Amino acid sequence: MLCYHGVHDGGERPPHGRFAITIHALEAQLATVLAGGRSVVPITGLESCAGGSVMLTFDDNLVSHVACVLPILRAAGLTATFYLSPADLGATGRLSHHDVQALLGAGMFVGAHGNRHIPAVEIGPAEFLRDVKACRAFLEGMGMPLTWAYPGGYIGSFREYHEHILLDQGFTVRFGTLEGVCRPSPLRVQPRYVIRQHSSARYVRAALSGGLQFVSLAKRLRALPTYAVLNRGARMGTSGDDNMPHAAPTEKVEVVEYRFGKKGHYDVASYDALRHVGPSKQYQQMVMANAYRGLIGPLAGKRILDVGCGTGRGVLDFARTASLSVGVDASFDMLATTKGKVNGRHCPLAAAYAQQLPFPDAAFDVVTCLNFLHLFGLATQQTIIAEMKRVVRPGGVLLFDFANALNGLVIGLYRRWRIKAGVSLPSEIRYAIGDNCRIERVYGAPLPTLWRLFYRVPRLGAAVEKIAYIPPFNWLAQGIFCRAVKDAQ
């Protein structure tokens, strides 16, 4: 999925600046697309398109889309989708209603880019709903499928409740501008590769091969003395003709949808406040952090990935000492909250499913998964852990956090069989971790009910809690933290 904005003839500086490319660059990039034998599919072919297909999109209803882009597409026999803001049609530098009809007459498609090209987070829910309804009427009046591209499209430009409003209004296909492989799904925002003024031929080739997710980390990784990234036999070197790693396989995945409140709208800020504010909760977080830090060990000079990073408590903690700390989560709201806490630390974030990590094999020294696995069934836990083992180097450290079914014996078993909580038995933990690695140590944290006594004297409590590092007391704690080391190959 390629996302373009302005196109110009190379004369005076275009209004879209770094997002504008020349006519010559567009022609060369389309030639690259066709040279690889790839098919360019329309928006109506998204659900059925085969691997290697390409979709072209143009945002912001600019006059150059008819003046410069349309003739090139016609000459090449290609179709594209133009994402428009209906309320802006006819404005200076924007397409007119007559131009839209010219696009439709040439066999092109149009979609909604907000009614007025305002990022969704800058308007209230009621106003956003009115804009969505206006866009729906506009598209239905032309017989177009209901597709939406978020203005801005970056992490933090929209929230989960915007997604629910769009789904309720029939917009089952929604796009952002996050770089990644398009995976057809009515439940997730689809990423697009944004073409910029200085996008190189390597960038376009990497996008077409599905390997661009890792480009932003490549320079950082190369700076480390132990850098060596292997992906199914393909090496990422340092020249402009690098073989980029393949994308993770596209398949149906189990997804956790956070829906709270009367209308099912999720507020991540409230989540952060409810889980981590207050002396007793801070004490529990401290005890758990002591456990996983003790298992991970020193991070200086190491590359660490936190899977299901949520609002960033783990990945930002690791960023204090690690050479590279990367967080991945499928929730854009979670990532937006994490991004707001970075405070100058180098902490790349990626939007992806835990079952389909967008990184090459053996890319990290340490891979963690904290307060996340309990949300899934045993089969999905296996899949997530298999991906974690794939992206950690041989001899690298894996850290898993499971909710314990033996928590205080009675408490955990009650949660398992009475309220169907996602807690795991020791045999299930070993089964989920599987082979190709060895479990070195198992810590428990925190011990049941003790936090109610010790959160007022945290230093004493932290010392007492270390009892749960010793078998068999570790299997009585609320959470089980397992340190495993991947087998050398």
VOPAGU-2260 file (C-alpha; in pm, 1 decimal, decimal comma):
REM VOPAGU-2260
SITE   aa  ch    i         X         Y         Z
SITE  MET   A    0       0,0       0,0       0,0
SITE  LEU   A    1     170,8     318,2    -123,3
SITE  CYS   A    2      51,1     659,9      -5,1
SITE  TYR   A    3     123,2     970,6    -213,5
SITE  HIS   A    4      37,0    1335,0    -158,8
SITE  GLY   A    5     140,2    1616,6    -392,8
SITE  VAL   A    6     298,8    1567,9    -737,1
SITE  HIS   A    7     461,3    1855,6    -929,8
SITE  ASP   A    8     656,5    1921,9   -1248,2
SITE  GLY   A    9     984,2    2011,2   -1075,7
SITE  GLY   A   10     936,7    2387,0   -1100,2
SITE  GLU   A   11     866,5    2611,4    -801,0
SITE  ARG   A   12     849,7    2464,7    -451,4
SITE  PRO   A   13     521,3    2276,2    -405,0
SITE  PRO   A   14     286,6    2354,2    -112,9
SITE  HIS   A   15     318,6    2005,4      36,8
SITE  GLY   A   16     696,8    2034,1      84,8
SITE  ARG   A   17     851,7    1706,5     197,5
SITE  PHE   A   18     545,0    1504,8      96,8
SITE  ALA   A   19     554,5    1622,0    -267,1
SITE  ILE   A   20     743,3    1438,5    -541,5
SITE  THR   A   21     814,4    1518,0    -903,7
SITE  ILE   A   22     630,9    1372,4   -1201,6
SITE  HIS   A   23     953,6    1199,4   -1303,5
SITE  ALA   A   24     984,7    1035,6    -958,9
SITE  LEU   A   25     626,0     909,5    -972,9
SITE  GLU   A   26     679,1     761,8   -1320,8
SITE  ALA   A   27    1000,0     590,7   -1206,5
SITE  GLN   A   28     834,5     446,4    -895,1
SITE  LEU   A   29     536,8     312,9   -1091,0
SITE  ALA   A   30     782,2     155,3   -1335,4
SITE  THR   A   31     950,9     -14,0   -1037,0
SITE  VAL   A   32     613,7    -149,6    -926,8
SITE  LEU   A   33     534,3    -292,7   -1270,5
SITE  ALA   A   34     888,3    -421,1   -1333,5
SITE  GLY   A   35     855,9    -668,7   -1048,9
SITE  GLY   A   36     555,2    -834,5   -1209,6
SITE  ARG   A   37     327,8    -710,9    -932,7
SITE  SER   A   38     -37,8    -639,4    -995,6
SITE  VAL   A   39    -190,1    -305,3    -899,2
SITE  VAL   A   40    -531,3    -373,1    -746,9
SITE  PRO   A   41    -818,9    -131,1    -681,4
SITE  ILE   A   42    -962,3     -68,9    -335,9
SITE  THR   A   43   -1244,1    -312,7    -414,0
SITE  GLY   A   44    -984,7    -590,6    -446,0
SITE  LEU   A   45    -830,7    -544,3    -100,2
SITE  GLU   A   46    -994,8    -844,4      64,0
SITE  SER   A   47    -909,4   -1084,9    -219,2
SITE  CYS   A   48    -570,9    -953,7    -334,2
SITE  ALA   A   49    -283,3   -1199,0    -352,7
SITE  GLY   A   50      55,5   -1157,9    -189,9
SITE  GLY   A   51     276,3    -912,0    -376,1
SITE  SER   A   52     -16,3    -697,6    -492,1
SITE  VAL   A   53      17,7    -319,4    -474,1
SITE  MET   A   54    -246,4     -56,4    -406,3
SITE  LEU   A   55    -195,7     311,9    -490,8
SITE  THR   A   56    -352,8     590,7    -285,2
SITE  PHE   A   57    -335,3     970,2    -309,1
SITE  ASP   A   58    -435,6    1191,4     -14,9
SITE  ASP   A   59    -556,4    1550,5      34,0
SITE  ASN   A   60    -761,5    1611,5    -289,8
SITE  LEU   A   61    -495,5    1829,8    -454,6
SITE  VAL   A   62    -533,9    1982,1    -801,5
SITE  SER   A   63    -214,6    1802,8    -905,6
SITE  HIS   A   64    -399,2    1471,7    -875,9
SITE  VAL   A   65    -595,6    1554,4   -1192,0
SITE  ALA   A   66    -335,4    1773,8   -1362,8
SITE  CYS   A   67     -28,8    1552,4   -1306,5
SITE  VAL   A   68    -127,1    1211,3   -1166,3
SITE  LEU   A   69    -430,7    1116,1   -1373,1
SITE  PRO   A   70    -252,7    1130,1   -1712,8
SITE  ILE   A   71      28,3     907,6   -1580,1
SITE  LEU   A   72    -215,6     651,6   -1439,7
SITE  ARG   A   73    -414,5     647,9   -1764,5
SITE  ALA   A   74    -100,7     598,7   -1974,0
SITE  ALA   A   75       7,1     306,2   -1755,5
SITE  GLY   A   76    -340,8     154,6   -1737,1
SITE  LEU   A   77    -343,5     171,7   -1355,4
SITE  THR   A   78    -613,9     252,2   -1101,4
SITE  ALA   A   79    -577,1     435,3    -770,5
SITE  THR   A   80    -789,6     555,0    -481,3
SITE  PHE   A   81    -800,0     927,4    -405,9
SITE  TYR   A   82    -880,7    1017,2     -45,7
SITE  LEU   A   83   -1080,4    1339,8     -35,9
SITE  SER   A   84   -1217,4    1579,8     224,2
SITE  PRO   A   85   -1564,7    1668,5      85,9
SITE  ALA   A   86   -1595,5    2001,3     270,4
SITE  ASP   A   87   -1266,0    2120,0     115,2
SITE  LEU   A   88   -1363,8    2054,1    -247,1
SITE  GLY   A   89   -1339,5    2373,1    -452,7
SITE  ALA   A   90   -1099,0    2547,7    -214,5
SITE  THR   A   91    -778,2    2703,1    -348,4
SITE  GLY   A   92    -538,1    2432,7    -462,0
SITE  ARG   A   93    -796,1    2158,1    -405,1
SITE  LEU   A   94    -999,1    1947,1    -642,6
SITE  SER   A   95   -1342,8    2064,1    -750,2
SITE  HIS   A   96   -1656,0    1853,2    -782,8
SITE  HIS   A   97   -1594,3    1853,3   -1159,2
SITE  ASP   A   98   -1243,8    1713,6   -1099,5
SITE  VAL   A   99   -1389,0    1435,6    -886,3
SITE  GLN   A  100   -1619,2    1339,0   -1169,9
SITE  ALA   A  101   -1315,0    1331,8   -1401,1
SITE  LEU   A  102   -1145,4    1086,5   -1166,2
SITE  LEU   A  103   -1451,9     864,5   -1152,8
SITE  GLY   A  104   -1491,8     882,0   -1531,1
SITE  ALA   A  105   -1134,2     753,3   -1568,7
SITE  GLY   A  106   -1212,6     446,1   -1355,4
SITE  MET   A  107   -1053,4     573,9   -1035,6
SITE  PHE   A  108   -1194,1     535,2    -685,3
SITE  VAL   A  109   -1243,6     789,7    -409,8
SITE  GLY   A  110   -1254,5     749,6     -33,6
SITE  ALA   A  111   -1296,5     972,2     273,2
SITE  HIS   A  112   -1006,4    1163,7     426,5
SITE  GLY   A  113   -1212,3    1333,2     694,3
SITE  ASN   A  114   -1478,4    1583,4     604,7
SITE  ARG   A  115   -1243,5    1881,7     657,5
SITE  HIS   A  116    -899,1    1720,8     685,3
SITE  ILE   A  117    -875,9    1772,3    1061,4
SITE  PRO   A  118    -703,2    1504,0    1275,4
SITE  ALA   A  119    -968,5    1307,0    1459,5
SITE  VAL   A  120    -822,4    1385,4    1804,0
SITE  GLU   A  121    -877,0    1758,5    1748,1
SITE  ILE   A  122   -1257,6    1731,8    1736,8
SITE  GLY   A  123   -1505,8    1584,4    1981,2
SITE  PRO   A  124   -1690,7    1253,8    1933,4
SITE  ALA   A  125   -2022,0    1418,7    1834,5
SITE  GLU   A  126   -1852,9    1639,9    1574,4
SITE  PHE   A  127   -1649,0    1345,7    1446,2
SITE  LEU   A  128   -1969,1    1144,1    1405,8
SITE  ARG   A  129   -2126,1    1427,4    1202,4
SITE  ASP   A  130   -1820,5    1439,9     977,3
SITE  VAL   A  131   -1826,3    1063,3     928,4
SITE  LYS   A  132   -2193,9    1073,4     833,1
SITE  ALA   A  133   -2123,3    1353,4     582,7
SITE  CYS   A  134   -1844,1    1148,6     426,1
SITE  ARG   A  135   -2065,8     842,0     413,8
SITE  ALA   A  136   -2338,3    1034,7     228,3
SITE  PHE   A  137   -2074,8    1173,6     -12,1
SITE  LEU   A  138   -1934,6     830,3     -98,6
SITE  GLU   A  139   -2271,0     655,1    -119,2
SITE  GLY   A  140   -2393,7     927,6    -354,5
SITE  MET   A  141   -2118,1     827,4    -598,6
SITE  GLY   A  142   -2157,0     452,1    -546,5
SITE  MET   A  143   -1813,3     424,5    -385,6
SITE  PRO   A  144   -1715,2     168,8    -117,1
SITE  LEU   A  145   -1693,5     310,6     235,8
SITE  THR   A  146   -1320,1     345,1     300,6
SITE  TRP   A  147   -1147,5     593,0     529,2
SITE  ALA   A  148    -795,1     732,9     557,4
SITE  TYR   A  149    -723,5     916,8     882,3
SITE  PRO   A  150    -593,4    1272,5     830,3
SITE  GLY   A  151    -241,5    1260,6     970,6
SITE  GLY   A  152    -268,7     887,7    1031,2
SITE  TYR   A  153      26,9     877,8    1268,9
SITE  ILE   A  154      24,7     723,1    1616,1
SITE  GLY   A  155    -185,7     946,1    1838,9
SITE  SER   A  156    -392,5    1112,1    1564,0
SITE  PHE   A  157    -692,0     892,5    1643,2
SITE  ARG   A  158    -832,9     690,3    1931,2
SITE  GLU   A  159   -1010,8     360,5    1972,7
SITE  TYR   A  160   -1351,3     526,9    2001,4
SITE  HIS   A  161   -1298,1     679,7    1654,9
SITE  GLU   A  162   -1260,6     324,7    1529,0
SITE  HIS   A  163   -1590,9     220,2    1686,2
SITE  ILE   A  164   -1772,5     517,4    1530,6
SITE  LEU   A  165   -1633,7     436,0    1185,6
SITE  LEU   A  166   -1725,4      69,9    1218,5
SITE  ASP   A  167   -2078,2     161,3    1329,4
SITE  GLN   A  168   -2113,5     378,0    1016,8
SITE  GLY   A  169   -1999,3      98,2     786,1
SITE  PHE   A  170   -1635,3     200,1     724,2
SITE  THR   A  171   -1485,6    -147,3     753,2
SITE  VAL   A  172   -1165,8     -46,6     569,3
SITE  ARG   A  173    -957,8     222,4     739,8
SITE  PHE   A  174    -605,2     338,8     669,2
SITE  GLY   A  175    -336,3     524,7     858,5
SITE  THR   A  176      10,0     626,4     746,7
SITE  LEU   A  177     200,7     389,3     973,3
SITE  GLU   A  178     454,9     196,8     772,5
SITE  GLY   A  179     379,3    -173,3     750,8
SITE  VAL   A  180     241,0    -460,4     548,2
SITE  CYS   A  181    -130,1    -430,5     471,3
SITE  ARG   A  182    -324,4    -716,9     631,7
SITE  PRO   A  183    -692,2    -709,2     525,8
SITE  SER   A  184    -909,6    -698,1     836,8
SITE  PRO   A  185   -1229,1    -514,1     932,0
SITE  LEU   A  186   -1101,8    -468,6    1288,5
SITE  ARG   A  187    -769,4    -291,5    1240,1
SITE  VAL   A  188    -634,0      24,5    1082,3
SITE  GLN   A  189    -431,6     -73,2     777,5
SITE  PRO   A  190     -82,2      78,1     739,9
SITE  ARG   A  191      51,7     248,5     428,3
SITE  TYR   A  192     400,7     334,0     313,6
SITE  VAL   A  193     421,9     712,4     275,0
SITE  ILE   A  194     621,7     837,1     -22,4
SITE  ARG   A  195     812,8    1154,7      58,4
SITE  GLN   A  196    1019,3    1403,9    -139,5
SITE  HIS   A  197    1344,9    1216,9     -78,7
SITE  SER   A  198    1211,3     859,3     -76,8
SITE  SER   A  199    1485,5     657,2    -243,6
SITE  ALA   A  200    1456,6     364,4    -482,3
SITE  ARG   A  201    1565,3     144,6    -190,2
SITE  TYR   A  202    1269,7     270,0      15,0
SITE  VAL   A  203    1021,0     177,3    -258,4
SITE  ARG   A  204    1183,8    -162,1    -319,8
SITE  ALA   A  205    1176,2    -235,2      52,8
SITE  ALA   A  206     810,6    -134,3      71,3
SITE  LEU   A  207     725,5    -364,2    -218,0
SITE  SER   A  208     909,3    -653,8     -55,0
SITE  GLY   A  209     737,2    -595,6     278,7
SITE  GLY   A  210    1060,0    -534,1     466,3
SITE  LEU   A  211    1041,9    -164,3     543,0
SITE  GLN   A  212     924,2    -212,8     899,5
SITE  PHE   A  213    1286,5    -267,6    1003,0
SITE  VAL   A  214    1449,6      15,0     806,0
SITE  SER   A  215    1406,3     271,9    1083,7
SITE  LEU   A  216    1602,4      48,3    1322,8
SITE  ALA   A  217    1878,8     -52,5    1082,5
SITE  LYS   A  218    2118,8     236,4    1148,1
SITE  ARG   A  219    2077,0     205,1    1522,3
SITE  LEU   A  220    2150,4    -165,7    1508,4
SITE  ARG   A  221    2452,0    -125,8    1283,4
SITE  ALA   A  222    2609,5     108,0    1538,2
SITE  LEU   A  223    2636,2    -179,4    1784,4
SITE  PRO   A  224    2951,0    -395,7    1770,2
SITE  THR   A  225    2752,6    -720,5    1790,6
SITE  TYR   A  226    2517,5    -630,9    1504,3
SITE  ALA   A  227    2427,1    -933,2    1293,4
SITE  VAL   A  228    2076,5    -968,6    1156,5
SITE  LEU   A  229    1977,0   -1282,7     973,1
SITE  ASN   A  230    1635,1   -1340,4     820,0
SITE  ARG   A  231    1567,9   -1671,4     648,3
SITE  GLY   A  232    1911,7   -1661,2     492,0
SITE  ALA   A  233    1895,4   -1299,8     368,9
SITE  ARG   A  234    2155,1   -1059,2     515,2
SITE  MET   A  235    2091,0    -688,9     563,1
SITE  GLY   A  236    2417,2    -524,0     463,1
SITE  THR   A  237    2513,5    -160,5     429,4
SITE  SER   A  238    2476,6     -87,5      59,0
SITE  GLY   A  239    2179,0      64,8    -120,7
SITE  ASP   A  240    2091,0    -273,9    -270,7
SITE  ASP   A  241    2033,0    -451,3      59,9
SITE  ASN   A  242    1803,8    -749,7      75,0
SITE  MET   A  243    1536,7    -643,7     319,0
SITE  PRO   A  244    1381,7    -899,8     556,0
SITE  HIS   A  245    1051,7   -1054,9     459,2
SITE  ALA   A  246     729,3    -962,1     633,9
SITE  ALA   A  247     576,6   -1185,8     895,0
SITE  PRO   A  248     324,3   -1428,3     746,0
SITE  THR   A  249     -27,9   -1300,9     703,4
SITE  GLU   A  250    -273,8   -1514,2     895,0
SITE  LYS   A  251    -575,8   -1488,0    1120,3
SITE  VAL   A  252    -467,6   -1378,2    1466,9
SITE  GLU   A  253    -637,4   -1354,1    1805,5
SITE  VAL   A  254    -671,8    -987,3    1897,4
SITE  VAL   A  255    -758,2    -831,5    2232,5
SITE  GLU   A  256   -1011,2    -549,2    2191,3
SITE  TYR   A  257   -1014,8    -315,3    2491,4
SITE  ARG   A  258   -1372,8    -193,9    2539,6
SITE  PHE   A  259   -1478,2     -31,3    2864,4
SITE  GLY   A  260   -1751,2     210,4    2964,7
SITE  LYS   A  261   -2119,0     235,2    2875,8
SITE  LYS   A  262   -2050,8     283,3    2504,6
SITE  GLY   A  263   -1760,4      42,0    2485,8
SITE  HIS   A  264   -1511,1     325,5    2439,7
SITE  TYR   A  265   -1164,7     273,5    2581,3
SITE  ASP   A  266    -961,8     543,2    2751,4
SITE  VAL   A  267    -597,8     443,4    2790,2
SITE  ALA   A  268    -525,4     735,1    3021,7
SITE  SER   A  269    -785,0     596,8    3262,9
SITE  TYR   A  270    -627,6     253,3    3226,6
SITE  ASP   A  271    -290,3     392,8    3327,4
SITE  ALA   A  272    -441,8     573,3    3625,3
SITE  LEU   A  273    -644,1     276,2    3745,8
SITE  ARG   A  274    -356,9      27,6    3723,8
SITE  HIS   A  275     -57,7     226,5    3840,8
SITE  VAL   A  276    -172,2     507,9    4072,8
SITE  GLY   A  277    -184,8     470,0    4450,1
SITE  PRO   A  278      66,2     338,4    4706,1
SITE  SER   A  279     -57,5     -21,8    4707,9
SITE  LYS   A  280     -50,1     -49,5    4328,7
SITE  GLN   A  281     286,6     119,8    4305,8
SITE  TYR   A  282     418,3    -127,8    4561,2
SITE  GLN   A  283     294,7    -422,2    4352,5
SITE  GLN   A  284     452,4    -273,2    4039,6
SITE  MET   A  285     781,1    -225,9    4226,5
SITE  VAL   A  286     783,0    -588,2    4344,1
SITE  MET   A  287     715,8    -717,2    3992,6
SITE  ALA   A  288     979,2    -484,8    3844,5
SITE  ASN   A  289    1235,1    -613,5    4096,4
SITE  ALA   A  290    1157,4    -968,4    3982,0
SITE  TYR   A  291    1192,0    -913,6    3609,2
SITE  ARG   A  292    1496,0    -686,6    3643,7
SITE  GLY   A  293    1668,7    -951,0    3850,8
SITE  LEU   A  294    1596,3   -1214,3    3586,4
SITE  ILE   A  295    1698,7   -1002,3    3288,1
SITE  GLY   A  296    2024,0    -879,8    3439,3
SITE  PRO   A  297    2237,5    -587,7    3311,0
SITE  LEU   A  298    2120,8    -438,6    2980,3
SITE  ALA   A  299    2418,3    -217,8    2894,2
SITE  GLY   A  300    2513,8    -265,7    2529,5
SITE  LYS   A  301    2212,8    -489,0    2458,7
SITE  ARG   A  302    1913,2    -467,8    2223,8
SITE  ILE   A  303    1582,0    -545,0    2393,5
SITE  LEU   A  304    1229,1    -584,9    2256,1
SITE  ASP   A  305     919,1    -560,8    2476,5
SITE  VAL   A  306     624,1    -744,2    2317,5
SITE  GLY   A  307     281,8    -609,1    2410,4
SITE  CYS   A  308     446,2    -300,0    2558,4
SITE  GLY   A  309     113,3    -133,8    2645,0
SITE  THR   A  310     159,9     206,5    2805,3
SITE  GLY   A  311     535,6     161,7    2824,7
SITE  ARG   A  312     622,6      76,7    3183,5
SITE  GLY   A  313     863,4    -199,0    3078,6
SITE  VAL   A  314    1008,7     -65,8    2754,6
SITE  LEU   A  315    1076,7     280,6    2900,7
SITE  ASP   A  316    1238,7     123,1    3205,4
SITE  PHE   A  317    1468,2     -78,9    2978,4
SITE  ALA   A  318    1552,9     232,1    2772,1
SITE  ARG   A  319    1740,3     378,4    3070,0
SITE  THR   A  320    2032,7     137,5    3027,0
SITE  ALA   A  321    1987,7     -67,9    2707,5
SITE  SER   A  322    2160,4      31,5    2384,1
SITE  LEU   A  323    1828,0     -13,5    2204,2
SITE  SER   A  324    1486,0     -59,3    2363,5
SITE  VAL   A  325    1197,9    -126,2    2122,5
SITE  GLY   A  326     829,1    -159,8    2208,8
SITE  VAL   A  327     562,3    -327,4    1996,5
SITE  ASP   A  328     184,9    -326,8    2049,3
SITE  ALA   A  329    -122,7    -354,8    1828,1
SITE  SER   A  330    -307,8     -74,5    2009,6
SITE  PHE   A  331    -242,3     270,7    1865,8
SITE  ASP   A  332    -376,7     429,3    2185,7
SITE  MET   A  333    -128,5     234,1    2396,5
SITE  LEU   A  334     158,9     338,1    2170,4
SITE  ALA   A  335      44,9     701,4    2175,0
SITE  THR   A  336      48,8     698,7    2555,8
SITE  THR   A  337     395,1     541,8    2557,4
SITE  LYS   A  338     521,1     797,0    2306,2
SITE  GLY   A  339     409,1    1075,6    2539,4
SITE  LYS   A  340     629,4     934,9    2817,9
SITE  VAL   A  341     952,3     895,3    2619,0
SITE  ASN   A  342    1101,2    1224,9    2745,3
SITE  GLY   A  343    1398,1    1227,4    2511,0
SITE  ARG   A  344    1492,8     862,1    2550,9
SITE  HIS   A  345    1561,5     670,3    2230,0
SITE  CYS   A  346    1273,9     423,8    2229,4
SITE  PRO   A  347    1138,3     318,6    1886,7
SITE  LEU   A  348     778,9     193,3    1885,5
SITE  ALA   A  349     615,0     -37,3    1631,6
SITE  ALA   A  350     248,1    -113,1    1567,8
SITE  ALA   A  351     207,5    -486,0    1504,5
SITE  TYR   A  352      46,5    -803,3    1629,3
SITE  ALA   A  353     250,9   -1002,9    1878,8
SITE  GLN   A  354     190,3   -1308,9    1659,8
SITE  GLN   A  355     345,0   -1133,4    1355,8
SITE  LEU   A  356     643,4    -933,9    1474,9
SITE  PRO   A  357     785,4    -707,6    1199,7
SITE  PHE   A  358    1149,9    -784,7    1276,6
SITE  PRO   A  359    1402,8   -1021,4    1121,5
SITE  ASP   A  360    1537,8   -1333,7    1287,4
SITE  ALA   A  361    1791,8   -1297,3    1570,9
SITE  ALA   A  362    1753,0    -918,5    1583,9
SITE  PHE   A  363    1757,1    -875,5    1964,0
SITE  ASP   A  364    1963,1    -985,4    2261,9
SITE  VAL   A  365    1665,4    -985,6    2501,6
SITE  VAL   A  366    1291,7   -1021,3    2431,5
SITE  THR   A  367    1032,6    -972,4    2706,0
SITE  CYS   A  368     656,4   -1009,7    2736,6
SITE  LEU   A  369     514,3    -855,1    3054,8
SITE  ASN   A  370     153,3    -853,1    3179,6
SITE  PHE   A  371      28,6    -962,7    2838,0
SITE  LEU   A  372      21,5   -1340,2    2785,5
SITE  HIS   A  373    -266,2   -1389,9    3029,7
SITE  LEU   A  374    -497,5   -1213,8    2782,6
SITE  PHE   A  375    -475,8   -1504,7    2538,3
SITE  GLY   A  376    -549,0   -1874,6    2516,9
SITE  LEU   A  377    -279,3   -2141,2    2525,6
SITE  ALA   A  378    -254,1   -2177,1    2146,6
SITE  THR   A  379    -200,8   -1802,7    2097,7
SITE  GLN   A  380      51,5   -1795,7    2382,3
SITE  GLN   A  381     249,5   -2059,4    2192,1
SITE  THR   A  382     237,8   -1851,4    1873,8
SITE  ILE   A  383     350,9   -1534,0    2049,9
SITE  ILE   A  384     635,8   -1711,9    2226,1
SITE  ALA   A  385     742,9   -1877,0    1898,8
SITE  GLU   A  386     772,1   -1529,3    1742,8
SITE  MET   A  387     969,7   -1408,9    2044,1
SITE  LYS   A  388    1211,0   -1699,3    2004,2
SITE  ARG   A  389    1244,9   -1621,2    1633,8
SITE  VAL   A  390    1355,7   -1260,4    1685,0
SITE  VAL   A  391    1596,6   -1325,3    1974,6
SITE  ARG   A  392    1953,2   -1429,1    1891,7
SITE  PRO   A  393    2086,0   -1776,0    1982,0
SITE  GLY   A  394    2193,2   -1758,4    2345,0
SITE  GLY   A  395    1969,1   -1456,7    2397,5
SITE  VAL   A  396    1738,3   -1409,3    2695,4
SITE  LEU   A  397    1360,1   -1453,3    2687,8
SITE  LEU   A  398    1142,8   -1330,4    2974,0
SITE  PHE   A  399     779,8   -1441,5    3009,1
SITE  ASP   A  400     519,4   -1320,3    3257,9
SITE  PHE   A  401     224,9   -1553,4    3327,2
SITE  ALA   A  402     -72,0   -1518,0    3561,2
SITE  ASN   A  403     -43,6   -1804,4    3810,2
SITE  ALA   A  404    -328,0   -2054,3    3854,0
SITE  LEU   A  405    -168,7   -2169,4    4181,6
SITE  ASN   A  406    -171,8   -1817,2    4328,5
SITE  GLY   A  407    -225,1   -1877,1    4698,0
SITE  LEU   A  408    -363,6   -2215,5    4591,9
SITE  VAL   A  409    -728,4   -2126,5    4653,3
SITE  ILE   A  410    -724,7   -1777,6    4495,3
SITE  GLY   A  411    -574,3   -1886,4    4164,2
SITE  LEU   A  412    -787,2   -2196,9    4123,8
SITE  TYR   A  413   -1102,6   -1996,6    4200,7
SITE  ARG   A  414   -1008,5   -1741,9    3932,6
SITE  ARG   A  415    -943,4   -2019,8    3684,1
SITE  TRP   A  416   -1257,8   -2227,2    3720,0
SITE  ARG   A  417   -1508,8   -1985,1    3862,6
SITE  ILE   A  418   -1450,1   -1653,5    3684,4
SITE  LYS   A  419   -1258,8   -1796,7    3386,7
SITE  ALA   A  420    -958,1   -1568,6    3429,9
SITE  GLY   A  421    -654,4   -1624,0    3205,8
SITE  VAL   A  422    -434,1   -1797,2    3459,1
SITE  SER   A  423    -191,9   -2078,1    3376,6
SITE  LEU   A  424     -90,3   -2401,0    3548,7
SITE  PRO   A  425     282,0   -2491,6    3563,9
SITE  SER   A  426     235,4   -2761,1    3298,4
SITE  GLU   A  427      65,1   -2510,9    3067,0
SITE  ILE   A  428     347,7   -2260,9    3114,7
SITE  ARG   A  429     606,6   -2520,1    3017,8
SITE  TYR   A  430     394,4   -2626,5    2719,3
SITE  ALA   A  431     349,9   -2266,9    2598,7
SITE  ILE   A  432     724,3   -2196,4    2621,1
SITE  GLY   A  433     797,0   -2511,6    2421,9
SITE  ASP   A  434    1133,4   -2625,7    2293,7
SITE  ASN   A  435    1433,0   -2452,1    2134,6
SITE  CYS   A  436    1507,5   -2284,5    2468,2
SITE  ARG   A  437    1578,3   -2381,0    2827,3
SITE  ILE   A  438    1415,4   -2233,3    3137,0
SITE  GLU   A  439    1688,4   -2116,0    3375,0
SITE  ARG   A  440    1501,2   -1950,7    3659,9
SITE  VAL   A  441    1141,9   -1895,5    3773,2
SITE  TYR   A  442    1050,2   -1611,3    4009,6
SITE  GLY   A  443     713,0   -1535,5    4160,7
SITE  ALA   A  444     580,3   -1185,9    4241,1
SITE  PRO   A  445     400,7   -1057,2    4432,2
SITE  LEU   A  446     301,7   -1300,4    4705,8
SITE  PRO   A  447     -73,8   -1307,8    4774,6
SITE  THR   A  448    -212,1   -1074,5    5045,2
SITE  LEU   A  449     135,4    -968,4    5165,4
SITE  TRP   A  450     118,2    -652,3    4958,2
SITE  ARG   A  451    -178,8    -544,5    5172,0
SITE  LEU   A  452      51,1    -551,5    5475,8
SITE  PHE   A  453     378,8    -422,9    5330,8
SITE  TYR   A  454     286,1    -145,5    5085,3
SITE  ARG   A  455     324,6     105,8    5369,9
SITE  VAL   A  456     679,8     -18,6    5436,3
SITE  PRO   A  457     796,5    -100,5    5082,4
SITE  ARG   A  458    1163,3    -163,4    5164,8
SITE  LEU   A  459    1077,1    -429,4    5418,2
SITE  GLY   A  460     811,8    -571,8    5189,6
SITE  ALA   A  461    1050,5    -593,8    4894,0
SITE  ALA   A  462    1294,3    -795,8    5105,0
SITE  VAL   A  463    1022,7   -1033,3    5226,7
SITE  GLU   A  464     885,0   -1076,8    4873,0
SITE  LYS   A  465    1214,2   -1235,6    4764,9
SITE  ILE   A  466    1092,0   -1551,6    4933,5
SITE  ALA   A  467     893,1   -1599,6    4611,9
SITE  TYR   A  468    1220,6   -1634,4    4417,7
SITE  ILE   A  469    1276,6   -1971,0    4587,3
SITE  PRO   A  470    1093,9   -2294,3    4489,4
SITE  PRO   A  471     832,7   -2400,1    4578,7
SITE  PHE   A  472     720,9   -2061,1    4714,9
SITE  ASN   A  473     751,4   -1907,0    4368,0
SITE  TRP   A  474     449,3   -2110,5    4254,3
SITE  LEU   A  475     231,1   -1947,8    4520,2
SITE  ALA   A  476     273,4   -1590,7    4388,0
SITE  GLN   A  477      26,8   -1395,4    4173,9
SITE  GLY   A  478     257,8   -1380,8    3874,4
SITE  ILE   A  479     518,7   -1619,6    3736,7
SITE  PHE   A  480     827,6   -1470,8    3569,0
SITE  CYS   A  481    1030,9   -1719,5    3364,9
SITE  ARG   A  482    1380,1   -1653,0    3232,1
SITE  ALA   A  483    1469,0   -1874,6    2937,6
SITE  VAL   A  484    1771,0   -1881,6    2709,4
SITE  LYS   A  485    1741,0   -1966,2    2342,2
SITE  ASP   A  486    1941,8   -2268,7    2232,9
SITE  ALA   A  487    2260,4   -2201,6    2038,4
SITE  GLN   A  488    2231,2   -2299,7    1673,7
